[in-house]
Amino acid sequence: MPPRRLLPCAGTGPPARPGAKGARIAFLGIDIGGTKTVLALGDGAGAVQRRRRIPTRPSGDAEADLLRLAEQARGLTAEAGVSLDEVRAIGVSVPGPLDPEQGVVLHPPNLAGWGRVPVRTVLERELGRPVRLENDANAGALAEWRFGAGRGTRHMVYLTMSTGVGGGLVLGGRVHRGLACSAGEVGHMPVVWNGEPCACGQRGCLEAYIGGAAWSRRLARETPRSSAVARLAGSPEAARPEHVVTAARQGDAFAQEEMSRYNDYLCRALVTLSFVLAPQLFVLGTIARAAGEDLCIGPVRKAVASRLWPELREGVRIEAGQLGEQLPERAGLAVAMGDSAGPA
């Protein structure tokens, strides 16, 4: 039986965006990463007025760490000549797992000494403003949706592929979190049944094939000493995805084969997500964004299209993320603004 023709869904038009009036509203964004924390003060249109970057150095006492973070926030707003009373909301992007409804981080592996941490309670007490909490992948999705490649869409899937593989789903103009806030764990979709072991304990996960850490382990085993990848890295054991990207652009055969392998596994995930979610847009970050249109985005777009029904093929777009180095500061601001179509 041929596939049925898909009719347009309700609510697929572009969401409302903050206008000039919203641009006078102040929001404070905080992005807590594994190595650095970024604070940004922005307006209702997402324009960053002041930013501050500091090392992330967990002391083992999460509340003491949050008190220092609150002091940084007070310093940033003072620099900008903005009273905390003028800040409409504070958004915190932080590695999971977490419970955004309760505002609690739950033993994040990248923040040593943090157990069950009531981030919202502590920061609201210290700063006196409403605090919203979101995991970093969902925050990245919100940032690209509000300020980057996802502007004008209502159904978007964001994939980040750095050390691991994460994702965020914006469906119907809102973040979709799912059961136990576990939606968007794209990195743990099986792309090879009983395949390579994954850090999560399962086998054959997407992350085991295209996550930066897993790929680096493969490169250490497989990179020929005669390849441009080994030359750029200094040795096969030191080879990393960025060396593959550079060597592939130089025409190195091994690097080009590795990029084809990477693209193939990424394509498998995007085809599955296309049939399950039918998004208007996939936004690809980190490694895929660095590889660019020639080495990754273009070939993946073509391969995905060859496996979709015509109705999906014509509607699903695949683009590189636009925010780049601005993503952390915009992620915190996007969380502060909320996941509705307009400003919170």
C-alpha positions as CSV (number, residue, x, y, z in Angstrom):
1,M,0.0,0.0,0.0
2,P,1.5,3.4,-0.9
3,P,2.0,5.8,2.0
4,R,-1.0,8.1,2.7
5,R,-0.7,11.7,1.8
6,L,0.0,13.8,4.9
7,L,-2.2,16.8,5.5
8,P,-0.9,20.0,7.1
9,C,-1.1,19.9,10.9
10,A,-2.8,22.6,12.9
11,G,-0.4,25.0,14.5
12,T,2.5,24.7,12.0
13,G,2.7,28.4,11.3
14,P,5.5,30.5,12.8
15,P,5.2,31.4,16.5
16,A,4.9,34.9,17.7
17,R,8.2,36.6,18.5
18,P,9.1,39.2,21.0
19,G,8.6,42.7,19.6
20,A,9.9,46.1,20.4
21,K,7.9,46.4,23.6
22,G,9.3,43.0,24.8
23,A,12.8,44.3,24.1
24,R,12.7,46.5,27.2
25,I,12.2,43.5,29.5
26,A,15.4,42.3,31.3
27,F,16.2,38.6,31.6
28,L,19.2,37.0,33.3
29,G,20.6,33.7,31.9
30,I,23.0,31.4,33.6
31,D,24.6,28.5,31.7
32,I,26.5,26.1,34.0
33,G,28.9,24.0,32.0
34,G,31.4,21.3,33.0
35,T,34.3,23.7,32.6
36,K,32.9,27.2,32.5
37,T,29.8,29.1,33.6
38,V,28.3,32.0,31.5
39,L,26.0,34.7,32.9
40,A,24.2,37.0,30.5
41,L,21.8,39.9,30.9
42,G,19.5,40.4,27.9
43,D,16.3,42.0,26.8
44,G,13.0,40.6,25.5
45,A,14.4,40.3,22.0
46,G,17.4,38.3,23.2
47,A,20.0,41.0,22.7
48,V,22.8,40.5,25.2
49,Q,23.6,43.6,27.2
50,R,26.2,42.3,29.6
51,R,28.0,38.9,29.8
52,R,30.4,37.3,32.2
53,R,32.3,34.0,31.9
54,I,33.9,32.3,34.9
55,P,35.4,28.8,35.5
56,T,33.1,26.2,36.8
57,R,34.8,24.9,39.9
58,P,32.5,22.8,42.1
59,S,33.7,22.9,45.6
60,G,31.9,19.8,46.8
61,D,29.4,22.1,48.6
62,A,26.6,22.8,46.1
63,E,24.9,25.5,48.2
64,A,28.2,27.4,48.6
65,D,28.7,27.2,44.8
66,L,25.2,28.6,44.2
67,L,25.9,31.5,46.7
68,R,29.0,32.4,44.7
69,L,27.0,32.2,41.5
70,A,24.3,34.6,43.0
71,E,27.1,37.0,43.9
72,Q,28.3,36.9,40.3
73,A,24.7,37.6,39.2
74,R,24.4,40.6,41.5
75,G,27.7,41.9,40.1
76,L,26.7,41.6,36.5
77,T,23.4,43.4,37.0
78,A,25.2,46.2,38.9
79,E,27.7,46.6,36.0
80,A,24.8,47.0,33.6
81,G,23.1,49.6,35.9
82,V,20.1,47.3,36.2
83,S,18.3,46.6,39.5
84,L,17.4,42.9,40.2
85,D,13.9,44.2,40.6
86,E,13.9,45.0,36.9
87,V,14.8,41.4,36.0
88,R,11.7,39.6,35.0
89,A,13.0,36.0,35.3
90,I,16.3,34.1,35.7
91,G,17.0,31.0,33.5
92,V,19.5,28.4,34.5
93,S,20.8,25.9,31.9
94,V,22.6,23.0,33.7
95,P,23.7,19.4,32.9
96,G,21.1,16.9,33.9
97,P,19.6,14.8,35.2
98,L,17.1,17.3,36.8
99,D,13.5,18.0,37.6
100,P,12.6,21.3,36.0
101,E,9.1,21.3,37.7
102,Q,10.7,21.2,41.1
103,G,13.8,23.2,40.1
104,V,16.1,20.5,41.4
105,V,19.3,19.0,39.9
106,L,19.7,15.3,40.6
107,H,23.4,14.2,41.0
108,P,24.8,15.6,37.7
109,P,27.9,13.6,36.8
110,N,29.7,16.7,35.4
111,L,29.4,18.7,38.7
112,A,31.4,16.9,41.4
113,G,29.9,17.0,44.8
114,W,26.4,18.1,43.6
115,G,23.8,15.6,44.8
116,R,20.1,16.6,45.0
117,V,20.5,20.3,44.7
118,P,17.5,22.7,45.1
119,V,18.8,25.2,42.5
120,R,15.6,27.2,42.2
121,T,15.0,27.5,45.9
122,V,18.5,28.8,46.6
123,L,18.7,31.3,43.8
124,E,15.2,32.6,44.3
125,R,16.0,33.1,48.0
126,E,19.3,34.9,47.2
127,L,18.2,37.0,44.2
128,G,14.5,37.5,44.8
129,R,13.4,36.7,41.2
130,P,11.6,33.8,39.7
131,V,14.0,31.1,38.5
132,R,13.5,28.6,35.7
133,L,15.6,25.5,35.3
134,E,16.3,23.4,32.2
135,N,18.8,20.8,31.2
136,D,21.5,22.0,28.8
137,A,20.3,20.1,25.7
138,N,16.7,21.5,26.0
139,A,18.2,25.0,26.8
140,G,20.3,24.7,23.6
141,A,17.2,23.8,21.6
142,L,15.3,26.7,23.1
143,A,18.1,29.1,22.2
144,E,18.3,28.0,18.6
145,W,14.5,28.1,18.3
146,R,14.2,31.6,19.7
147,F,17.4,33.2,18.4
148,G,19.0,31.0,15.8
149,A,18.3,28.5,13.0
150,G,14.8,27.5,14.4
151,R,13.2,31.0,14.3
152,G,9.8,30.8,12.7
153,T,9.2,27.1,13.3
154,R,6.9,25.3,15.8
155,H,8.3,21.8,15.4
156,M,12.1,21.5,15.7
157,V,14.6,18.9,16.9
158,Y,18.0,20.0,18.1
159,L,21.0,17.7,18.3
160,T,24.2,18.5,20.0
161,M,27.1,16.2,19.3
162,S,30.2,17.0,21.3
163,T,31.6,14.6,24.0
164,G,28.3,12.8,23.9
165,V,25.1,13.2,21.9
166,G,22.1,15.1,23.3
167,G,18.9,16.5,21.9
168,G,16.0,18.8,22.6
169,L,12.5,18.7,21.2
170,V,10.4,21.8,20.6
171,L,7.0,20.5,19.5
172,G,4.0,22.8,19.0
173,G,6.1,25.8,20.2
174,R,7.0,24.2,23.6
175,V,9.8,21.9,24.9
176,H,8.6,18.3,25.1
177,R,10.1,16.7,28.1
178,G,8.2,13.4,28.3
179,L,8.2,10.8,31.1
180,A,10.7,11.6,33.8
181,C,11.9,14.5,31.7
182,S,13.7,12.0,29.5
183,A,12.5,13.0,26.0
184,G,15.2,14.1,23.7
185,E,17.8,11.5,24.7
186,V,18.6,11.0,21.0
187,G,22.1,9.8,21.8
188,H,20.7,6.6,23.2
189,M,18.6,5.6,20.3
190,P,19.9,2.2,19.1
191,V,21.3,2.6,15.6
192,V,22.9,-0.9,15.6
193,W,21.2,-3.6,17.6
194,N,23.6,-5.1,20.1
195,G,26.4,-2.9,18.6
196,E,29.2,-0.9,20.2
197,P,29.0,-0.5,24.0
198,C,27.8,2.9,25.2
199,A,28.7,4.8,28.3
200,C,25.1,4.5,29.4
201,G,25.4,0.7,29.8
202,Q,23.5,-0.2,26.7
203,R,24.8,-1.2,23.3
204,G,24.5,0.2,19.8
205,C,23.5,3.7,20.9
206,L,24.0,6.6,18.5
207,E,26.4,8.2,21.0
208,A,28.6,5.1,20.7
209,Y,29.1,5.9,17.1
210,I,29.1,9.7,16.7
211,G,29.7,11.0,20.2
212,G,33.1,12.8,20.4
213,A,34.4,10.6,23.2
214,A,33.5,7.3,21.5
215,W,34.8,8.6,18.2
216,S,38.1,9.6,19.7
217,R,38.5,6.1,21.2
218,R,37.9,4.6,17.8
219,L,40.3,7.0,16.1
220,A,43.0,6.0,18.7
221,R,42.6,2.4,17.5
222,E,42.0,2.8,13.8
223,T,43.9,5.9,12.6
224,P,46.8,4.9,10.2
225,R,50.1,6.5,11.1
226,S,50.4,7.6,7.5
227,S,47.2,9.6,7.5
228,A,46.8,13.3,7.7
229,V,44.7,12.8,10.8
230,A,47.7,11.3,12.6
231,R,50.0,14.1,11.3
232,L,47.6,16.8,12.5
233,A,47.1,15.1,15.9
234,G,50.8,14.3,16.4
235,S,50.0,10.6,16.8
236,P,47.1,8.2,16.1
237,E,46.4,7.9,19.8
238,A,45.8,11.7,20.0
239,A,43.4,11.9,17.1
240,R,40.2,13.7,17.7
241,P,37.1,14.5,15.5
242,E,38.4,18.0,14.8
243,H,41.5,16.4,13.2
244,V,39.3,14.3,11.0
245,V,37.3,17.3,9.8
246,T,40.5,19.2,8.9
247,A,42.1,16.2,7.2
248,A,38.9,15.4,5.2
249,R,39.0,19.0,3.8
250,Q,42.6,18.3,2.8
251,G,41.5,15.2,0.8
252,D,42.8,12.5,3.2
253,A,41.2,9.2,2.3
254,F,40.9,7.9,5.8
255,A,39.4,11.1,7.1
256,Q,36.8,11.1,4.3
257,E,35.9,7.5,5.1
258,E,35.4,8.4,8.7
259,M,33.2,11.4,7.8
260,S,31.1,9.1,5.6
261,R,30.7,6.7,8.5
262,Y,29.7,9.5,10.9
263,N,27.2,10.8,8.4
264,D,25.7,7.3,7.9
265,Y,24.9,6.8,11.6
266,L,23.6,10.4,11.9
267,C,21.3,9.8,8.9
268,R,19.9,6.6,10.6
269,A,18.8,8.7,13.6
270,L,17.3,11.5,11.6
271,V,15.3,9.2,9.4
272,T,13.8,7.5,12.4
273,L,13.0,10.9,14.1
274,S,11.5,12.2,10.9
275,F,8.9,9.4,10.7
276,V,8.2,9.5,14.4
277,L,8.0,13.3,15.0
278,A,7.7,14.9,11.5
279,P,9.5,18.0,12.5
280,Q,9.8,21.1,10.3
281,L,13.5,21.4,11.1
282,F,16.5,19.5,12.5
283,V,19.2,21.8,13.9
284,L,22.6,20.2,14.1
285,G,25.3,21.5,16.5
286,T,28.9,21.0,17.6
287,I,30.7,18.4,15.5
288,A,28.2,18.5,12.6
289,R,28.2,22.3,12.6
290,A,32.0,22.4,12.5
291,A,32.1,19.9,9.6
292,G,29.8,22.2,7.8
293,E,27.7,22.0,4.6
294,D,30.3,20.2,2.5
295,L,31.4,17.4,4.8
296,C,28.3,16.8,6.9
297,I,25.1,18.8,6.5
298,G,24.8,18.5,2.7
299,P,25.5,14.8,2.5
300,V,23.3,14.0,5.4
301,R,20.5,16.1,4.0
302,K,20.7,14.2,0.7
303,A,20.9,10.8,2.4
304,V,17.9,11.5,4.7
305,A,15.8,12.8,1.8
306,S,16.4,9.5,-0.2
307,R,14.8,7.5,2.6
308,L,11.7,9.7,3.3
309,W,8.3,9.7,1.8
310,P,7.8,12.6,-0.6
311,E,5.5,14.5,1.7
312,L,8.1,14.5,4.5
313,R,11.0,15.0,2.1
314,E,9.5,18.3,1.0
315,G,8.8,19.5,4.5
316,V,11.7,18.4,6.7
317,R,14.8,20.7,6.7
318,I,18.2,20.0,8.1
319,E,20.4,23.0,9.0
320,A,23.5,23.7,11.0
321,G,23.0,25.6,14.3
322,Q,23.6,29.3,14.0
323,L,24.6,30.4,17.5
324,G,28.0,28.8,17.8
325,E,30.0,30.4,20.6
326,Q,27.0,32.5,21.6
327,L,25.0,29.4,22.5
328,P,25.7,29.3,26.2
329,E,24.7,32.9,26.9
330,R,21.6,32.6,24.7
331,A,20.7,29.2,26.3
332,G,20.3,30.7,29.7
333,L,18.3,33.7,28.3
334,A,16.0,31.4,26.4
335,V,15.2,29.4,29.6
336,A,14.5,32.6,31.4
337,M,12.0,33.6,28.7
338,G,10.2,30.3,28.9
339,D,9.1,27.9,26.2
340,S,5.9,29.6,25.1
341,A,5.8,31.3,21.7
342,G,6.3,34.8,23.1
343,P,8.2,36.3,26.0
344,A,7.3,34.8,29.4
